Amino acid sequence: MTLIPTYGVVPALGYGTFMRKGDECLACVDHAVNVGYRHFDTAAFYENEVEVGQALRGTSVAREELFVTTKVWFDHLGKGQVRASTEASLERLGMDYVDLLLIHWPSPNDEVPLPQYMEEIASLKAEGLTKNIGVSNFTKRHIDEAIAVVGASEIATNQCELNVMFHNEPIVTHCQDAGIPMTAYLPLAKGAASSGGELERIAKKHDATAAQIALSWLLGKGHIAIPSSSNLERIEQNFRAADISLSPGDTMELDALNGDRRVQPAWAPDWDVA
Ligand SMILES: NC(=O)c1ccc[n+]([C@@H]2O[C@H](COP(=O)([O-])OP(=O)(O)OC[C@H]3O[C@@H](n4cnc5c(N)ncnc54)[C@H](OP(=O)(O)O)[C@@H]3O)[C@@H](O)[C@H]2O)c1
């Protein structure tokens, strides 16, 4: 049986649901539960909370065994809106609480002051709408400001772009120094980290796939990974990545794959470069 460790309070491997919608979402989430995933990552922005909730409520796995994350989009960071967004998410999910509630992106250009929305999200935890709170796409400055408001130990994770081809070192080191685990989104670099000479060579040694090696590299670094796939076989394959133990030599070779490819939506903050 594949055992998934917990990094801080978050199960280290989860199923990402971005782009999964309708019947496909229902089938993928149901299959993910059946192969063993207990951690599911959704967001108000993904417009699939209804399906994610329906699929999870339809399984025989008890709610307490699941770890459900949702996120508040940056257009809902104003006063009272973090609460409104969260209540709407819970309604769509058909759940009384989520396990982790994230600020999806910091407010662009600090339109809404960070202390205001961090205080509001913390109050939602105090009221039990979420078991834990965290952040996503926060830079070093945002992390420091968030720590000043809620304390580092309250921030369950910073979910950022991170994979074997993009190590995102400045924010990773900063969060690790503060004791905040990183969650890797785009853990397979949108599929780019599922092939390539080095990954495939190491995969062969472990009788694994290149994608499994890419995920195993993340887990070995202490990062939570939330790969997505629309393919039932790959959903299971990704979960079994937790069975692989890379040698220090494998890890060193994979470390050399680091590059600087990253997503840059219009609302992104100025990323840390050092
Ligand atoms: N916080 C944020 O701002 C943020 C941003 C982006 C994403 N996320 C979260 O992170 C999750 C993962 O990110 P992502 O879905 O964008 O990227 P990803 O997981 O890096 O890549 C998904 C892509 O990889 C392919 N793939 C998956 N498993 C594979 C395998 N074993 N072998 C070969 N190809 C494989 C999938 O194709 P197939 O479907 O054909 O398998 C899909 O095209 C999202 O679902 C979402 O929950 C968060």
The ligand as a Tripos MOL2 file, in Angstrom:
@<TRIPOS>MOLECULE
LIG
   48    52     1     0     0
SMALL
NO_CHARGES

@<TRIPOS>ATOM
      1 N1         -2.1600   28.0700   -6.9060 N.am      1 LIG1
      2 C1         -2.0970   28.3040   -8.2090 C.2       1 LIG1
      3 O1         -2.0100   29.4630   -8.6730 O.2       1 LIG1
      4 C2         -2.1210   27.1470   -9.1600 C.ar      1 LIG1
      5 C3         -1.7790   27.3320  -10.5150 C.ar      1 LIG1
      6 C4         -1.8060   26.2260  -11.3620 C.ar      1 LIG1
      7 C5         -2.1450   24.9740  -10.8730 C.ar      1 LIG1
      8 N2         -2.5010   24.8220   -9.5600 N.ar      1 LIG1
      9 C6         -2.8670   23.4820   -9.0050 C.3       1 LIG1
     10 O2         -1.8380   22.5670   -9.3390 O.3       1 LIG1
     11 C7         -2.3940   21.4450  -10.0180 C.3       1 LIG1
     12 C8         -1.3870   20.8690  -10.9870 C.3       1 LIG1
     13 O3         -1.0060   21.8140  -11.9590 O.3       1 LIG1
     14 P1         -1.3320   21.6300  -13.5090 P.3       1 LIG1
     15 O4         -2.4720   20.6900  -13.6420 O.co2     1 LIG1
     16 O5         -1.5140   22.9650  -14.1020 O.co2     1 LIG1
     17 O6          0.0170   21.0390  -14.0900 O.3       1 LIG1
     18 P2          0.8050   19.6400  -13.9290 P.3       1 LIG1
     19 O7          0.1790   18.7700  -12.8970 O.co2     1 LIG1
     20 O8          2.2490   19.9830  -13.8380 O.co2     1 LIG1
     21 O9          0.6150   18.9990  -15.3670 O.3       1 LIG1
     22 C9         -0.5830   18.5090  -15.8400 C.3       1 LIG1
     23 C10        -0.3040   18.0240  -17.2630 C.3       1 LIG1
     24 O10         0.6120   16.9320  -17.2010 O.3       1 LIG1
     25 C11         0.0950   15.8140  -17.8910 C.3       1 LIG1
     26 N3          0.4000   14.6300  -17.0670 N.ar      1 LIG1
     27 C12        -0.0640   14.3450  -15.8290 C.ar      1 LIG1
     28 N4          0.4520   13.1900  -15.3910 N.ar      1 LIG1
     29 C13         1.2490   12.7240  -16.3560 C.ar      1 LIG1
     30 C14         2.0570   11.5740  -16.4760 C.ar      1 LIG1
     31 N5          2.1200   10.6670  -15.5000 N.pl3     1 LIG1
     32 N6          2.7560   11.4050  -17.6360 N.ar      1 LIG1
     33 C15         2.6820   12.3120  -18.6340 C.ar      1 LIG1
     34 N7          1.9440   13.4360  -18.5660 N.ar      1 LIG1
     35 C16         1.2280   13.6470  -17.4380 C.ar      1 LIG1
     36 C17        -1.3960   16.0290  -17.9790 C.3       1 LIG1
     37 O11        -1.8920   15.4980  -19.1920 O.3       1 LIG1
     38 P3         -3.0310   14.3450  -19.1520 P.3       1 LIG1
     39 O12        -4.2580   15.0030  -18.5870 O.co2     1 LIG1
     40 O13        -3.1700   13.9820  -20.6050 O.co2     1 LIG1
     41 O14        -2.5030   13.2340  -18.2980 O.co2     1 LIG1
     42 C18        -1.5120   17.5640  -17.9880 C.3       1 LIG1
     43 O15        -1.4290   18.0520  -19.3070 O.3       1 LIG1
     44 C19        -3.6510   22.0140  -10.6840 C.3       1 LIG1
     45 O16        -4.5580   21.0110  -11.0700 O.3       1 LIG1
     46 C20        -4.1640   22.9020   -9.5770 C.3       1 LIG1
     47 O17        -4.8580   22.1330   -8.6140 O.3       1 LIG1
     48 C21        -2.4650   25.8820   -8.7020 C.ar      1 LIG1
@<TRIPOS>BOND
     1     1     2 1
     2     2     3 2
     3     2     4 1
     4     4     5 ar
     5     4    48 ar
     6     5     6 ar
     7     6     7 ar
     8     7     8 ar
     9     8     9 1
    10     8    48 ar
    11     9    10 1
    12     9    46 1
    13    10    11 1
    14    11    12 1
    15    11    44 1
    16    12    13 1
    17    13    14 1
    18    14    15 2
    19    14    16 1
    20    14    17 1
    21    17    18 1
    22    18    19 2
    23    18    20 1
    24    18    21 1
    25    21    22 1
    26    22    23 1
    27    23    24 1
    28    23    42 1
    29    24    25 1
    30    25    26 1
    31    25    36 1
    32    26    27 ar
    33    26    35 ar
    34    27    28 ar
    35    28    29 ar
    36    29    30 ar
    37    29    35 ar
    38    30    31 1
    39    30    32 ar
    40    32    33 ar
    41    33    34 ar
    42    34    35 ar
    43    36    37 1
    44    36    42 1
    45    37    38 1
    46    38    39 2
    47    38    40 1
    48    38    41 1
    49    42    43 1
    50    44    45 1
    51    44    46 1
    52    46    47 1
@<TRIPOS>SUBSTRUCTURE
     1 LIG1         1 GROUP 0 **** ****
